[in-house]
Amino acid sequence: MIRARFLFILLAAVLFLAPTGGFGLDEAKVPTQDEITGWVDTICIPENRRPGEAGDLQAEDYIYQKFTEFGLVDVKKEAVDLTLWRAQSWSLAAGDEEIPSFYVLNSGFTPADGITGEMVYLGDGTEEAFKATDVKGKIVVIDLDFGILPVLPLILLASYYVYDPDSTFLWWDWQPATWVRENWDAQPEVEGVENTKNAYNMAIKNGAVGVVWILKEQPTNINSYYSPYEGIMTELPALYVGKYDGEKLKERLKNESITGKLILVGTKTPGVMHNIYGILPGKSKESFLITTHHDAPFKGYIEDGTGVGTLLSLAKYFSQIPEGEREKTLIFLASAGHFYGSKGMETWVNTHREDYVKDIVLNVNMEHIVAKEFVENDKGDYEYSGKMQTRGLFIFNNNQFKKAIQEALNDAKLTRTVVVAITALGDDPPGEGIYTNRAGIPIIHYISGPTYLLLDVDTRDKVNFDELVPAAKMFIEVIEKLAPLSRGDLTKKETEE
């Protein structure tokens, strides 16, 4: 298999030197950088776009308005119910010292005056640590372990193609996968099977009254970590602290007995969010589904203001192509509730299995577009590295997909892009492509994973605005090149070697 990967990379290098041709982009129809930037800035005006909250409802209305303005037909706003979990106040004290903290999403609430208990540090919260320590009635302090994204092994062992003409990838490249919590899975346990890697559940079972998670692998001392976002409500109150504040707390706990006080006050009420979609009919009833999500923990320029901006770019471009020249019907969907277990996408797929879904032959999903890479500097602050964030194109294993994507990446010059199999990181691609993948729909799934995605520093400075138009052109080229293909050609899976 490894040999086959290297042969493909060698072939890709040869093709890179050859003219691609065969694609005629109508430059006059492509939205300008200023136009796309305006859409992104408008989406990101609210302080947050959390599912069902005012900022996200405002974004939904804006997307609906733009779809209608562009001339999409059957534009719909479909409701999806949720529970609105809202933190109103929170704080953490260790003895007489106040420690900066942030709430753990969807965790339990305390009385207004909080809960108190002896604070005990359990390292990574292993089964052995819980067995060795009586935590009943106590506040447990645990290091949160993130997964690791090893960039070079992914390139060498799992890539179909890499576009990195300046050879910027280094053998030691890796980053914390801040969306993967290794020692805390919020999913319910399988009946009869104890999940001993779930430190949060073990804290509950052993009678702890609260949990303090130390973000020991999150760059900088930021604590505004918006997670877990599966939409699962839990009962044990919990807070995050930044890694440097956490180090100080751990050092104190080694040398003294400390009584902690944890306050997390809030409400849970019924709410609603909406999937927004519209259609551009084509010559064929067969369709391409083009997607991103519209919600975000905070301002969300990368998560996922730029995704919405790119979705609107494609909707406007293809709306200017006469119906008789559109090879496939195009469905544009801005899904709700990515930060609620992707419930919007799951609901849309399940609701439309007997109408739209059965005719979809490709899902093009776009998340975290044109993100800059930020790293922690020697002062403990986030700093632009001067490079683009590594971006992945997770694709269905189809030679037509590989060829179209390779040519489009070369034309758009979107550096530091790795094209990999849908299953490169697991059974499903990361992000909104999960439910279309499970429905058996071939996918081209663009995503990047900067470490600031779930933080309040996902702001305007994280966007490379100069790449907004090239990114839109890349997706346009891929769609145009694949649209003439038959269902059989699009759904043909190549044999892995």
ROBARO-557137 format. One record per residue (C-alpha): residue in three letters; x negated, y, z. Coordinates in Angstrom, 3 decimals, decimal comma. Each point is the difference from the previous one (the first is absolute). Layout:
BEGIN
 code     east    north       up
  Ala        X        Y        Z
...
# end
This chain:
BEGIN
 code     east    north       up
  Met    0,000    0,000    0,000
  Ile   -2,847    2,396    0,919
  Arg   -1,673   -0,762   -3,329
  Ala    3,216    0,883   -1,835
  Arg    0,202    3,315    1,866
  Phe   -3,515    0,966   -1,034
  Leu    0,697   -0,975   -3,615
  Phe    3,049    2,234    0,003
  Ile   -2,005    2,899    1,449
  Leu   -2,611   -0,534   -2,752
  Leu    2,733    0,017   -2,636
  Ala    1,463    3,137    1,573
  Ala   -3,372    1,737   -0,247
  Val   -0,173   -0,798   -3,722
  Leu    3,525    1,248   -0,576
  Phe   -0,790    3,153    1,961
  Leu   -2,498    0,958   -2,712
  Ala    2,491   -0,551   -2,810
  Pro    2,663    2,506   -1,080
  Thr    3,398   -0,877    1,439
  Gly    2,370    1,661   -2,469
  Gly    3,576   -1,052   -0,670
  Phe    1,634    2,462    2,370
  Gly    1,392    3,388   -0,830
  Leu    0,774    2,152    3,036
  Asp    2,172    3,055   -0,637
  Glu   -2,010    2,526    2,003
  Ala    2,726    2,636   -0,273
  Lys    2,391   -2,207    1,952
  Val   -2,359   -0,708    2,921
  Pro    0,776    2,189    3,039
  Thr   -2,781    2,439    0,839
  Gln   -2,164   -0,122    3,092
  Asp    1,730    3,098    1,376
  Glu    3,396   -1,591   -0,571
  Ile   -0,885   -3,259    1,756
  Thr   -1,725    1,892    2,806
  Gly    3,167    2,015    0,502
  Trp    2,054   -3,177    0,365
  Val   -2,458   -1,459    2,518
  Asp   -0,147    3,222    2,027
  Thr    3,801    0,195    0,106
  Ile    0,336   -3,597    1,178
  Cys   -2,571    0,680    2,729
  Ile    1,514    3,192    1,448
  Pro    1,591   -1,693    3,071
  Glu   -2,189   -0,960    2,946
  Asn    0,985   -3,628   -0,608
  Arg    2,131   -2,181   -2,282
  Arg    0,811   -2,762    2,448
  Pro    2,790   -2,359   -1,056
  Gly    3,404    1,564    0,592
  Glu   -1,396    3,270    1,371
  Ala    0,757    3,439   -1,433
  Gly   -3,271    0,326   -1,920
  Asp    0,506   -3,281   -1,812
  Leu    3,674    0,700   -0,739
  Gln   -1,180    3,279   -1,521
  Ala   -2,523   -1,896   -2,158
  Glu    2,741   -2,385   -1,152
  Asp    2,146    2,904   -1,154
  Tyr   -2,944    1,519   -1,851
  Ile   -0,802   -3,235   -1,853
  Tyr    3,686   -0,458   -0,865
  Gln    0,049    3,564   -1,351
  Lys   -3,109   -0,517   -2,147
  Phe    1,253   -3,327   -1,404
  Thr    3,244    1,716   -0,975
  Glu   -1,830    3,009   -1,435
  Phe   -2,192   -2,275   -2,157
  Gly    3,072   -1,657   -1,490
  Leu   -0,172   -3,436    1,617
  Val    3,384   -1,724   -0,045
  Asp    1,864   -1,802    2,775
  Val   -2,043    1,872    2,601
  Lys    0,956   -1,476    3,346
  Lys   -0,614    0,612    3,679
  Glu    0,663   -3,291    1,786
  Ala    0,211   -0,065    3,793
  Val   -2,037   -2,350    2,177
  Asp    0,761   -0,145    3,724
  Leu   -2,679    0,161    2,682
  Thr   -0,556    0,760    3,674
  Leu   -1,462    3,455    0,574
  Trp   -2,666   -0,402    2,679
  Arg   -1,031    3,440    1,254
  Ala   -2,651    0,763    2,588
  Gln    0,779    3,215    1,868
  Ser   -2,852    0,181    2,529
  Trp   -2,956   -2,139    0,949
  Ser   -3,126    0,211    2,137
  Leu   -2,641   -2,152    1,660
  Ala   -1,811    0,616    3,259
  Ala   -2,807   -2,077    1,501
  Gly   -0,028    1,066    3,621
  Asp   -0,206    3,777   -0,052
  Glu   -1,316    0,175   -3,572
  Glu    2,308    0,636   -2,943
  Ile   -1,063   -1,956   -3,103
  Pro    1,079    1,166   -3,473
  Ser    2,350   -2,587   -1,456
  Phe    2,574   -0,746   -2,702
  Tyr    3,065   -2,207    0,111
  Val    0,155   -3,506   -1,396
  Leu    2,795   -0,010   -2,563
  Asn    3,109   -2,043    0,885
  Ser   -1,323   -0,976    3,436
  Gly    2,019    0,186    3,225
  Phe    0,950    3,169    1,863
  Thr   -0,721    0,826    3,634
  Pro    2,118    1,917    2,511
  Ala   -0,515    3,769   -0,158
  Asp   -2,564   -0,142    2,805
  Gly   -1,864   -2,867   -1,668
  Ile   -1,378   -3,269    1,324
  Thr   -3,035   -0,496    2,205
  Gly   -2,312   -2,930    0,563
  Glu   -3,578   -1,050    0,435
  Met   -1,898    0,262   -3,288
  Val   -1,898   -3,112   -1,114
  Tyr   -2,277   -0,274   -3,030
  Leu    0,311   -3,274   -1,939
  Gly   -2,384    0,564   -2,915
  Asp    1,647   -1,265   -3,179
  Gly    2,848   -1,516    1,995
  Thr   -0,874   -3,627   -0,632
  Glu    1,891   -2,926    1,483
  Glu   -2,969   -0,642    2,304
  Ala    0,055    3,602    1,265
  Phe    3,677   -0,244    0,906
  Lys   -0,552   -3,326    1,745
  Ala   -2,867    1,473    2,024
  Thr    1,863    3,139    1,129
  Asp    3,292    0,497    1,816
  Val    1,706    2,774   -1,984
  Lys    3,441   -0,155    1,610
  Gly    1,168    3,522    0,815
  Lys   -3,152    1,489   -1,547
  Ile   -0,871    2,184   -2,989
  Val   -2,282   -1,974   -2,290
  Val   -2,657    1,745   -2,081
  Ile   -0,938   -1,813   -3,226
  Asp   -2,300    0,707   -2,941
  Leu    1,950   -0,063   -3,263
  Asp   -1,828   -2,046   -2,629
  Phe    0,433    0,949   -3,650
  Gly   -0,620   -2,248   -2,951
  Ile   -3,001    0,558   -2,252
  Leu    0,116    0,821   -3,700
  Pro   -3,313   -1,297   -1,440
  Val   -0,257    1,878   -3,280
  Leu   -2,960   -1,764   -1,639
  Pro    1,173   -3,602    0,617
  Leu    3,382    1,041   -1,410
  Ile   -1,760    1,306   -3,109
  Leu   -2,261   -3,014   -0,478
  Leu    2,405   -2,807    0,873
  Ala    3,495    1,239   -0,771
  Ser   -0,214    2,696   -2,673
  Tyr    1,107   -0,226   -3,609
  Tyr   -1,578    3,333   -0,864
  Val   -1,767    2,861    1,773
  Tyr   -0,107    3,581   -1,263
  Asp   -2,969    1,567    1,783
  Pro   -2,197    1,493   -2,738
  Asp   -2,187    1,844    2,523
  Ser   -0,694   -3,174    2,036
  Thr    1,219    1,543    3,246
  Phe    0,905   -3,269    1,752
  Leu   -2,668   -1,170    2,442
  Trp   -0,537   -3,537    1,256
  Trp    0,765    1,006    3,599
  Asp    3,219    1,870   -0,895
  Trp    2,893   -0,804    2,303
  Gln    2,639    1,867    1,934
  Pro    2,480   -0,718    2,783
  Ala    3,353   -1,040   -1,439
  Thr    1,921    2,255    2,371
  Trp    3,348   -1,414   -1,073
  Val   -0,941   -3,515    1,211
  Arg    0,150   -0,571    3,760
  Glu   -1,896   -3,238    0,610
  Asn    0,939   -0,469    3,660
  Trp    3,518    1,342   -0,234
  Asp    2,637   -1,210   -2,372
  Ala    3,378    1,629    0,685
  Gln    1,899   -2,805   -1,727
  Pro    1,995   -2,259    2,345
  Glu   -1,655   -3,281    0,887
  Val    1,141   -3,215   -1,621
  Glu    2,238   -1,892    2,414
  Gly   -2,006   -2,454    2,018
  Val   -3,366    1,291   -1,233
  Glu   -1,914    2,453    2,185
  Asn   -1,938    2,651   -1,898
  Thr   -3,079    0,314    2,204
  Lys   -1,519    2,661   -2,264
  Asn    2,873    2,384    0,744
  Ala   -1,300    1,928    2,992
  Tyr    3,159    2,111    0,195
  Asn    2,259   -3,054    0,328
  Met   -2,353   -1,517    2,582
  Ala    0,210    3,238    2,004
  Ile    3,791   -0,301   -0,042
  Lys   -0,011   -3,690    0,981
  Asn   -2,438    0,586    2,843
  Gly    2,018    2,807    1,572
  Ala   -1,979    3,126   -0,907
  Val    1,967    3,249    0,319
  Gly   -1,843    1,862   -2,758
  Val   -2,775   -0,222   -2,595
  Val   -2,692    2,500   -0,952
  Trp   -1,580   -0,787   -3,372
  Ile   -3,475    1,404   -0,661
  Leu   -0,581    0,789   -3,687
  Lys   -3,585   -1,179    0,208
  Glu   -0,437   -0,455   -3,785
  Gln    1,901    3,085   -1,169
  Pro   -2,497    2,610   -1,271
  Thr   -0,166    3,107    2,216
  Asn    1,791    0,403    3,337
  Ile    3,433    0,398   -1,619
  Asn    2,879   -1,702    1,806
  Ser    2,940    0,876   -2,316
  Tyr    0,273   -3,531   -1,380
  Tyr    3,517   -0,589   -1,392
  Ser    0,435   -3,730    0,361
  Pro    1,288   -2,717    0,120
  Tyr    2,591    0,861   -2,614
  Glu    1,823   -3,278   -0,639
  Gly    3,197    1,508    1,430
  Ile    0,016   -2,488    2,898
  Met    1,055    1,517    3,330
  Thr   -1,884   -1,211    3,082
  Glu    0,475    0,635    3,727
  Leu   -3,437    0,465    1,540
  Pro   -1,156    3,665    0,121
  Ala   -3,320    0,598   -1,743
  Leu   -2,326    2,860   -0,959
  Tyr   -3,127    0,454   -2,118
  Val   -3,195    1,774    1,025
  Gly   -2,895    0,973   -2,250
  Lys   -3,162   -2,081   -0,003
  Tyr   -2,214    2,493    1,848
  Asp    2,632    0,713    2,652
  Gly    0,417   -3,755    0,229
  Glu   -3,712   -0,546    0,552
  Lys    0,072    2,416    2,942
  Leu    3,049   -1,730    1,463
  Lys   -1,614   -3,448   -0,318
  Glu   -3,141    1,242    1,741
  Arg    2,075    1,319    2,895
  Leu    1,921   -3,266    0,303
  Lys   -3,272   -1,910    0,362
  Asn   -0,889    1,999    3,102
  Glu    3,246    0,850    1,769
  Ser    3,580   -1,031    0,559
  Ile    2,315    2,441   -1,770
  Thr    3,747    0,438    0,222
  Gly    1,423    1,063   -3,331
  Lys    3,177    1,835   -0,890
  Leu    1,549   -0,491   -3,427
  Ile    2,900    2,088   -1,272
  Leu    1,838   -0,680   -3,250
  Val    3,477    1,499   -0,222
  Gly    2,195   -0,171   -3,080
  Thr    3,176   -1,171   -1,673
  Lys    1,244   -2,695   -2,368
  Thr    2,999    0,845   -2,174
  Pro    1,525   -1,261   -3,274
  Gly   -1,336    1,676   -3,131
  Val   -0,057   -0,222   -3,773
  Met   -2,606    0,337   -2,757
  His    0,423   -0,262   -3,768
  Asn   -1,509   -1,661   -3,041
  Ile   -0,044    2,434   -2,924
  Tyr   -0,064   -1,404   -3,524
  Gly    0,893    0,872   -3,561
  Ile   -0,237   -1,583   -3,439
  Leu   -1,339    0,816   -3,446
  Pro    1,635   -2,474   -2,417
  Gly   -2,161   -1,472   -2,734
  Lys    0,339   -2,216   -3,060
  Ser   -0,067   -3,101    2,189
  Lys    2,075   -0,907    3,023
  Glu   -3,208   -1,392    1,448
  Ser   -1,428    2,561    2,386
  Phe   -3,092    1,255    1,767
  Leu    0,539    1,005    3,641
  Ile   -2,242    2,943    0,969
  Thr   -0,242    0,573    3,739
  Thr   -1,446    1,760    3,007
  His    1,363    0,858    3,457
  His    0,999    3,465    1,185
  Asp   -0,415   -0,201    3,800
  Ala   -3,089    0,899    2,033
  Pro   -1,072    0,143    3,675
  Phe   -1,102    3,629   -0,207
  Lys   -0,432    2,389   -2,956
  Gly   -1,215   -2,970   -2,003
  Tyr   -1,782    1,554   -2,970
  Ile   -1,624   -3,333   -0,859
  Glu    2,620   -2,116    1,817
  Asp    1,900    0,475   -2,318
  Gly    0,450    3,526   -1,330
  Thr   -2,358   -0,713   -2,877
  Gly    1,876   -3,224   -0,716
  Val    3,238    1,963   -0,345
  Gly   -1,774    2,604   -2,140
  Thr   -1,232   -2,734   -2,344
  Leu    3,437   -1,647   -0,131
  Leu    1,533    3,345   -1,006
  Ser   -2,747    0,471   -2,595
  Leu    0,879   -3,281   -1,701
  Ala    3,725    0,670    0,230
  Lys   -0,400    3,382   -1,680
  Tyr   -2,360   -1,302   -2,686
  Phe    2,164   -2,932   -1,060
  Ser    3,192    2,056    0,214
  Gln   -1,369    2,006   -2,950
  Ile   -0,418   -3,152   -2,117
  Pro    3,166   -0,709   -2,046
  Glu    1,927   -3,039    1,187
  Gly   -0,506   -1,694   -3,365
  Glu   -3,776    0,227    0,485
  Arg   -0,080   -1,380    3,531
  Glu   -0,766   -3,691   -0,395
  Lys    1,240   -0,930    3,468
  Thr    2,597    1,435    2,347
  Leu   -1,789    1,827    2,823
  Ile    1,288    0,047    3,580
  Phe   -1,579    2,562    2,338
  Leu    0,374   -0,773    3,714
  Ala   -1,164    2,030    3,008
  Ser    0,629   -2,475    2,792
  Ala    0,896    0,728    3,606
  Gly   -1,461   -1,332    3,206
  His   -3,508   -1,092   -0,860
  Phe   -0,524    0,970    3,642
  Tyr    2,884   -2,194    1,008
  Gly   -1,222   -3,340   -1,252
  Ser    0,495    1,033   -3,661
  Lys    3,699   -0,506    0,663
  Gly    0,962    2,271   -2,891
  Met   -1,840   -2,054   -2,606
  Glu    1,196   -3,266    1,530
  Thr    3,592    1,268   -0,055
  Trp   -0,225    1,266   -3,584
  Val   -1,357   -3,320   -1,290
  Asn    2,631   -2,016    1,869
  Thr    2,876    2,333   -0,954
  His   -0,826    0,005   -3,702
  Arg   -1,015   -3,632   -0,577
  Glu    2,972   -0,601   -2,289
  Asp   -0,250    3,194   -2,048
  Tyr   -3,322    1,853   -0,293
  Val   -2,414   -2,512    1,535
  Lys    0,723   -2,841   -2,434
  Asp   -1,041    2,209   -2,927
  Ile   -3,199    1,408    1,573
  Val   -3,108   -1,393   -1,699
  Leu   -2,572    2,238    1,710
  Asn   -0,289    2,073    3,191
  Val   -2,526    2,850   -0,110
  Asn   -0,470    1,146    3,601
  Met   -2,068    3,062    0,954
  Glu   -1,152    0,913    3,512
  His   -2,660    2,318    1,441
  Ile   -1,004    1,585   -3,298
  Val   -3,293    1,949   -0,498
  Ala   -1,121   -0,206    3,634
  Lys   -3,343    1,408    1,079
  Glu   -2,184   -2,098    2,275
  Phe   -0,470    1,546    3,438
  Val   -2,443   -1,418    2,552
  Glu   -1,004    0,867    3,530
  Asn   -3,016    2,311    0,221
  Asp   -2,580    0,180    2,778
  Lys    2,164    2,540    1,839
  Gly    2,895   -2,418    0,184
  Asp    2,134    1,842   -2,558
  Tyr    1,488   -1,095   -3,322
  Glu   -2,096    1,137   -2,961
  Tyr    0,373   -0,401   -3,780
  Ser   -2,603   -2,494   -1,228
  Gly   -0,053    1,510   -3,495
  Lys    1,450   -3,225   -1,456
  Met    3,442   -1,211   -0,887
  Gln    1,590   -2,530    2,293
  Thr   -0,391   -3,516   -1,356
  Arg    3,214   -0,839   -1,847
  Gly    1,386   -3,367   -0,812
  Leu    2,134   -1,067   -2,924
  Phe    1,647   -3,232    1,076
  Ile    1,387   -1,702   -3,070
  Phe    1,830   -3,073   -1,182
  Asn   -2,542   -2,309   -1,641
  Asn    0,801    0,737   -3,630
  Asn   -2,578    0,740   -2,706
  Gln    2,189    2,663   -1,624
  Phe    0,165    1,823    3,346
  Lys   -3,770   -0,215    0,435
  Lys   -0,712    1,367   -3,473
  Ala    2,472    2,896    0,271
  Ile   -1,222    0,984    3,455
  Gln   -3,656   -0,158   -0,946
  Glu    0,537    2,253   -3,003
  Ala    2,166    2,432    1,964
  Leu   -2,520    0,266    2,850
  Asn   -2,805    0,695   -2,456
  Asp    2,086    2,700   -1,690
  Ala    1,113    1,605    3,287
  Lys   -3,418   -0,374    1,656
  Leu    1,469   -0,869    3,396
  Thr   -3,255   -0,979    1,671
  Arg   -0,434   -2,476    2,860
  Thr    2,929   -2,148   -1,105
  Val   -0,008   -3,751    0,535
  Val    2,481   -2,153   -1,957
  Val    0,843   -3,139    1,967
  Ala    2,559   -2,785    0,186
  Ile    3,295    0,572    1,794
  Thr   -1,117   -2,611    2,527
  Ala   -3,466    1,479    0,647
  Leu    0,904    0,979    3,590
  Gly    2,811   -2,452    0,688
  Asp    3,171   -1,464   -1,449
  Asp    1,385    3,473   -0,768
  Pro   -1,572    3,282   -1,078
  Pro   -0,287    2,670    2,716
  Gly    2,811    2,567   -0,146
  Glu    3,363    0,233   -1,736
  Gly   -0,782   -2,757   -2,518
  Ile    0,751   -2,698    2,571
  Tyr    3,667   -0,485   -0,817
  Thr   -0,259    0,160   -3,783
  Asn   -2,839   -2,517    0,228
  Arg    2,175   -2,302    2,085
  Ala    2,780    0,408   -2,580
  Gly   -2,387   -1,388   -2,640
  Ile   -0,451    3,278   -1,884
  Pro   -3,459    0,579   -1,562
  Ile   -1,723    2,965    1,653
  Ile   -2,583    2,677   -0,641
  His   -0,559    1,515    3,422
  Tyr   -2,263    3,041    0,554
  Ile   -0,957    0,734    3,596
  Ser   -2,846    1,433    2,050
  Gly   -0,598   -0,336    3,733
  Pro   -1,695    3,032    1,538
  Thr   -0,362   -0,147    3,776
  Tyr    2,030    3,211    0,469
  Leu    3,227   -1,341   -1,543
  Leu    1,904   -0,472    3,257
  Leu   -1,287    3,168    1,683
  Asp    1,039    3,631    0,216
  Val   -3,126    0,961   -1,998
  Asp    1,477   -1,355   -3,264
  Thr    0,116    3,560   -1,288
  Arg   -0,523    1,932   -3,237
  Asp   -3,807   -0,112    0,173
  Lys    0,097   -3,781   -0,510
  Val    1,276    0,310   -3,596
  Asn   -2,173    0,264   -3,123
  Phe    2,480    2,087   -1,985
  Asp   -2,227   -0,111   -3,093
  Glu    0,848   -3,694   -0,375
  Leu    3,801    0,345    0,137
  Val    0,361    0,333   -3,786
  Pro   -2,548   -2,749   -0,845
  Ala    1,784   -2,358    2,414
  Ala    3,349    0,716   -1,638
  Lys   -1,540   -0,574   -3,440
  Met   -1,446   -3,313    1,147
  Phe    3,424   -1,300    1,025
  Ile    1,620    1,365   -3,166
  Glu   -2,575   -1,804   -2,138
  Val    0,495   -3,309    1,818
  Ile    3,790    0,225   -0,302
  Glu   -0,129    0,939   -3,677
  Lys   -2,396   -2,824   -0,853
  Leu    1,974   -2,664    1,841
  Ala    3,521    1,145   -0,922
  Pro    0,061   -1,622   -3,487
  Leu   -0,824   -3,424    1,456
  Ser    2,650   -2,666    0,422
  Arg    1,156   -1,387    3,329
  Gly   -1,975   -3,150   -0,745
  Asp   -3,214    1,950   -0,574
  Leu    0,490    2,140    3,111
  Thr    0,795   -2,875    2,320
  Lys   -2,695   -2,373   -1,242
  Lys   -2,368   -0,781    2,836
  Glu   -3,540   -0,934   -0,909
  Thr   -1,637   -3,054    1,551
  Glu   -2,562    0,838    2,691
  Glu   -3,381   -1,603   -0,684
# end
